[in-house]
């Protein structure tokens, strides 16, 4: 076995971009928030803020108590996407990127002499330097080198910020024994609790499990066996994946926490989800909308649809569901397109009216790609200029060329 993968993880990415772009924030505690409100939470914090105990998810009011001089800045997702693209270009000058896993994580496959430890370390240092010189010195990156993607990812988290860790096969498993179970991707709080219920609390105990025991804990023979082999450094082929849903949600700023503005934001989210659905060549069989309230339980409602890809059908369905919404002060709205089927498995609609709606949506997509988002939209929709920028999920980087993004 050899070093097969280089995993690059940008450190405190959103906060680091702000420090790179705004010199007055450099070396200071920074908290990035989705909206400027004391009731919201930090979605990213700088390492200077982390030293005071401020973490991702800390409420702004609590962050100010922990660190009175923290700088609270509103997120600029479009900027983060643009810098993300610059980072990809910088890494590509050193190594081809095999996969972009999130806004701040990429993995590169090493081949030939690149897999020798000293060559892998040289390439890792070159990647870090390329980002600093070509994008910015305040964008720090931790790099992990390992025999497979799982262990390379684990290695990237072992030294932060600006670290470089090599996990060679001959150092396994002892190099992993100082970690916690939750340091492994895929073992979140619920899965960690499940391991604890089986009496497994350390990585050393995890490593000593048989494939059968791991399969029992994971509830899947395939996953259990895969984990057993990957923990021992085997590089297994990735199982094919398929998307099951597309979702978009938005926390409403204080001035938009009323029914009229909440519905307008929701319609923009539906508009964007529909454009993304077509861009990724899927059809949806259901739509669910939800509203989170201040001081009240979440409301959601769903309806089934014939295989659908056009925006107008989804807007009409959303409008019908919205009429069932209870009264209250909306805090967050969202839409989920479910029961997705890839384009090749769906027959073209039988009726000409449905075919026209799809062609109309595709024509609007083309116009918006050419002339800018929201250049064309359906009459009666309060599109205007979005009151906030696109949000970035950890496993989805918005495509700025898609209409509505």
C-alpha positions in Angstrom: 0.0 0.0 0.0 1.1 3.6 -0.7 0.0 7.2 -0.4 -2.9 7.4 -2.9 -4.8 10.6 -2.0 -4.2 14.2 -1.1 -7.1 15.8 0.8 -7.1 19.6 1.1 -9.3 21.3 3.7 -9.5 25.1 3.9 -9.4 26.3 7.5 -12.3 28.4 8.8 -13.0 29.2 5.2 -15.7 31.9 5.3 -14.0 33.8 8.1 -10.6 33.4 6.4 -12.0 34.9 3.2 -13.3 37.8 5.1 -9.9 38.3 6.7 -8.2 38.1 3.3 -10.5 40.6 1.8 -10.7 43.0 4.8 -7.2 43.8 6.3 -8.8 45.3 9.4 -10.1 41.9 10.4 -6.7 40.1 10.2 -5.5 38.6 13.4 -8.8 39.5 15.1 -11.7 37.3 16.3 -14.3 37.1 13.6 -17.8 35.6 13.5 -19.6 35.2 10.2 -23.5 35.2 10.3 -26.2 34.7 7.8 -28.1 37.9 8.8 -27.2 40.7 11.1 -29.3 39.9 14.1 -28.4 39.1 17.7 -30.7 36.0 17.6 -28.9 34.3 14.8 -25.9 32.0 15.0 -22.3 32.1 13.7 -22.0 29.9 10.6 -18.2 30.3 10.7 -15.6 31.7 13.2 -11.9 32.6 12.9 -9.3 30.7 14.9 -8.8 33.9 16.9 -12.5 33.6 18.0 -12.2 29.9 18.6 -9.6 30.6 21.3 -12.3 32.3 23.3 -14.7 29.4 23.0 -16.8 30.7 20.1 -17.8 27.9 17.8 -19.8 27.4 14.7 -23.4 27.4 15.9 -22.8 29.9 18.8 -25.5 32.5 19.1 -24.3 36.0 18.4 -25.3 37.2 21.8 -23.4 34.4 23.5 -20.4 35.0 21.2 -20.2 38.6 22.4 -20.2 37.4 26.0 -17.4 35.0 25.3 -15.4 37.5 23.2 -16.6 41.1 23.7 -14.4 42.4 20.9 -15.5 39.9 18.3 -16.2 41.3 14.8 -19.6 40.1 13.5 -19.8 40.2 9.7 -22.6 39.2 7.4 -21.8 36.3 5.0 -21.1 37.0 1.4 -21.7 33.7 -0.3 -21.2 34.9 -3.8 -17.7 36.0 -2.8 -17.0 32.7 -1.2 -18.0 30.9 -4.4 -15.7 33.1 -6.5 -12.7 32.6 -4.1 -13.5 28.8 -4.1 -13.1 28.8 -7.9 -9.8 30.6 -7.6 -8.6 28.0 -5.1 -9.5 25.2 -7.5 -7.5 26.9 -10.2 -4.5 27.3 -7.9 -4.6 23.6 -6.8 -4.9 22.6 -10.4 -1.6 24.2 -11.2 0.0 21.5 -9.0 -2.3 18.5 -9.3 -5.5 17.6 -11.1 -8.5 17.6 -8.8 -10.3 14.3 -8.6 -13.4 15.6 -6.8 -14.7 18.8 -5.1 -16.4 17.6 -2.0 -17.6 20.9 -0.6 -17.0 24.6 -0.7 -13.8 24.1 1.4 -12.7 20.5 0.6 -11.1 18.8 -2.4 -9.4 15.5 -3.0 -6.7 14.7 -5.5 -5.6 11.2 -6.7 -1.9 10.6 -6.7 -0.3 8.3 -9.3 3.1 6.8 -10.1 6.0 8.4 -8.2 3.6 10.9 -6.7 2.6 8.1 -4.3 6.0 7.9 -2.7 5.9 9.6 0.8 8.5 12.3 0.1 6.9 13.2 -3.3 3.5 13.3 -1.7 4.7 15.7 1.0 6.4 17.9 -1.7 3.1 18.1 -3.6 1.2 18.9 -0.4 3.5 21.7 0.3 3.2 23.0 -3.2 -0.6 23.0 -3.0 -0.5 25.0 0.2 2.0 27.5 -1.3 -0.1 27.8 -4.6 -3.2 28.8 -2.6 -1.2 31.4 -0.6 0.6 33.0 -3.5 -2.2 32.8 -6.1 -5.3 33.5 -4.0 -4.1 34.9 -0.6 -1.8 34.3 2.3 -4.7 34.4 4.9 -6.4 31.4 3.2 -4.8 28.6 5.2 -5.2 25.0 4.2 -4.7 21.7 6.1 -3.6 18.8 3.9 -3.9 15.1 4.7 -2.1 12.3 2.8 -3.3 8.8 3.1 -3.8 5.4 1.4 -7.5 6.1 0.8 -9.9 9.0 0.9 -11.3 8.2 4.4 -7.8 8.2 6.0 -6.6 11.2 3.9 -9.7 13.2 5.2 -9.0 12.1 8.8 -5.3 13.1 8.4 -6.3 16.6 7.1 -8.2 17.2 10.4 -5.3 16.1 12.7 -3.4 19.3 12.5 -5.2 22.6 12.2 -4.8 25.3 11.1 -2.3 25.1 8.2 -1.2 21.5 9.0 0.2 18.7 6.9 -0.2 15.1 8.1 0.9 11.9 6.4 -0.8 8.6 7.3 1.4 5.8 5.9 0.1 2.2 5.9 3.0 1.1 8.2 1.9 3.7 10.9 -1.6 2.2 11.1 -3.5 1.7 13.3 -1.5 3.2 16.1 -1.5 6.7 14.4 -5.3 6.7 14.8 -5.6 5.6 18.4 -5.4 9.2 19.8 -8.5 10.3 17.9 -12.1 10.2 19.0 -14.8 8.3 17.2 -16.4 11.5 16.0 -13.2 12.5 14.3 -14.1 10.1 11.5 -16.4 11.3 8.8 -19.7 9.5 8.9 -19.6 9.1 12.7 -21.8 11.9 13.9 -23.5 12.3 17.4 -26.2 9.7 16.7 -23.7 7.1 15.3 -21.3 7.8 18.1 -24.1 7.1 20.6 -24.8 3.9 18.7 -21.2 2.8 19.0 -21.3 3.6 22.7 -24.4 1.4 23.2 -22.4 -1.5 21.8 -19.6 -0.7 24.3 -17.2 0.9 21.8 -15.9 4.2 23.1 -12.3 4.4 21.6 -10.8 4.2 18.2 -8.7 1.3 19.4 -11.8 -0.6 20.3 -13.3 0.3 16.9 -10.3 -1.1 15.1 -10.5 -4.4 17.0 -14.1 -5.1 15.7 -14.6 -7.7 13.1 -16.3 -7.0 9.8 -19.4 -8.8 11.1 -19.5 -6.7 14.3 -19.1 -3.5 12.3 -21.9 -4.6 10.0 -24.1 -5.2 12.9 -23.5 -1.7 14.4 -23.8 0.1 11.1 -26.9 -2.0 10.2 -25.4 -2.8 6.8 -23.0 -5.6 5.7 -21.7 -3.5 2.8 -20.9 -0.5 5.0 -19.5 -2.5 7.9 -17.2 -4.5 5.6 -16.1 -1.3 3.7 -15.3 0.5 7.0 -13.2 -2.5 8.2 -11.2 -2.5 5.0 -10.7 1.2 4.8 -9.5 1.5 8.4 -6.7 -0.9 7.3 -5.7 1.3 4.4 -7.4 -0.4 1.5 -8.4 1.8 -1.4 -11.9 0.6 -2.4 -13.8 1.9 -5.4 -16.6 4.4 -4.6 -20.1 3.1 -4.7 -22.2 4.9 -7.3 -24.4 7.6 -5.8 -27.7 9.1 -6.9 -29.4 12.2 -5.7 -32.8 11.7 -3.9 -33.8 15.3 -3.2 -33.0 18.9 -3.9 -33.7 21.4 -1.2 -33.3 25.1 -0.5 -34.1 27.0 2.7 -33.6 30.5 4.0 -33.6 32.1 7.5 -35.6 35.3 7.1 -34.0 38.6 8.2 -36.1 40.5 10.8 -37.6 42.8 8.2 -39.0 39.8 6.2 -40.6 37.9 9.0 -44.2 38.3 7.8 -46.4 36.2 5.5 -46.1 38.3 2.4 -42.3 38.5 2.4 -41.9 34.9 3.6 -44.0 33.7 0.6 -41.9 35.8 -1.8 -38.7 34.3 -0.5 -40.2 30.8 -0.7 -41.2 31.4 -4.3 -37.6 32.4 -5.1 -36.4 29.2 -3.5 -38.8 27.2 -5.6 -37.7 29.0 -8.7 -34.1 28.3 -7.9 -34.7 24.6 -7.0 -36.6 24.1 -10.3 -33.7 25.6 -12.3 -31.2 23.4 -10.4 -33.5 20.3 -11.0 -33.2 20.9 -14.8 -29.5 21.7 -14.6 -28.8 18.4 -12.9 -31.1 16.5 -15.3 -33.6 15.2 -12.7 -37.4 15.1 -12.5 -39.3 15.4 -9.2 -42.3 13.4 -8.0 -43.1 15.4 -4.9 -42.7 18.8 -3.3 -42.7 19.7 0.3 -42.7 23.2 1.8 -42.0 24.1 5.4 -42.0 27.1 7.7 -40.2 27.4 11.0 -41.8 29.8 13.5 -40.7 31.8 16.4 -41.9 30.0 19.5 -44.0 27.4 17.6 -43.5 24.0 16.1 -42.3 23.6 12.5 -45.1 23.4 9.9 -44.6 21.4 6.7 -46.9 19.9 4.0 -46.2 17.8 1.0 -48.0 16.8 -2.2 -47.3 14.2 -4.9 -46.7 15.2 -8.5 -46.6 13.4 -11.8 -42.9 13.4 -12.9 -42.3 17.2 -13.1 -39.4 19.4 -14.3 -41.1 22.8 -15.1 -41.1 25.8 -12.8 -44.8 26.8 -13.2 -46.2 23.5 -12.0 -44.0 23.7 -8.9 -45.0 27.3 -8.2 -48.7 26.4 -8.5 -48.2 23.4 -6.1 -46.4 25.6 -3.6 -49.2 28.2 -3.8 -51.7 25.4 -2.9 -49.7 24.2 0.0 -49.1 27.7 1.3 -52.8 28.2 1.8 -52.8 25.5 4.5 -50.0 27.3 6.5 -51.0 28.3 10.1 -50.7 31.8 11.3 -47.6 32.9 13.1 -44.3 34.8 12.7 -42.2 32.9 10.2 -38.5 32.5 11.0 -37.4 30.3 8.1 -38.9 28.9 4.9 -37.8 26.0 2.7 -38.7 23.7 -0.1 -37.7 20.1 -0.8 -38.1 18.4 -4.2 -38.2 14.7 -3.5 -38.6 11.3 -5.3 -36.1 12.4 -7.9 -35.6 10.3 -11.0 -32.7 10.8 -13.5 -33.7 12.2 -16.9 -33.0 9.0 -19.0 -35.5 7.0 -16.9 -38.4 9.4 -17.5 -40.6 9.4 -20.6 -41.5 12.8 -22.1 -44.9 14.0 -21.0 -47.8 12.8 -23.1 -49.8 16.0 -23.2 -48.7 18.9 -25.3 -49.5 21.5 -22.6 -47.0 19.8 -20.2 -44.4 19.6 -22.9 -44.9 23.4 -23.5 -44.3 24.1 -19.8 -41.0 22.3 -19.9 -39.9 24.0 -23.0 -40.9 27.4 -21.5 -38.9 26.7 -18.4 -35.9 25.7 -20.5 -36.2 28.9 -22.5 -36.3 31.0 -19.3 -33.2 29.2 -18.1 -31.3 30.0 -21.3 -32.4 33.7 -21.1 -31.3 34.0 -17.5 -28.0 32.4 -18.1 -27.4 34.9 -20.9 -28.8 38.1 -19.4 -28.6 37.5 -15.7 -30.7 35.8 -12.9 -34.3 37.0 -12.8 -34.2 38.6 -16.2 -37.3 36.6 -17.0 -39.7 35.1 -14.5 -43.4 34.4 -14.3 -45.8 37.3 -13.9 -47.1 37.8 -10.4 -44.0 36.5 -8.7 -42.3 39.0 -6.4 -38.8 38.3 -7.7 -37.1 41.7 -8.0 -33.6 41.7 -6.6 -33.1 39.0 -3.9 -32.8 40.6 -0.5 -29.9 38.2 0.4 -27.2 36.3 -1.4 -27.3 32.5 -2.2 -26.5 30.2 0.7 -23.9 27.5 0.5 -24.5 24.0 1.9 -21.5 22.0 2.9 -22.0 19.5 0.1 -23.3 21.8 -2.6 -21.6 24.8 -4.1 -24.2 27.0 -6.0 -23.6 27.4 -9.7 -23.6 31.1 -10.4 -24.7 30.4 -14.0 -27.9 28.7 -13.0 -30.9 31.0 -13.1 -31.8 32.2 -9.7 -28.4 31.7 -8.2 
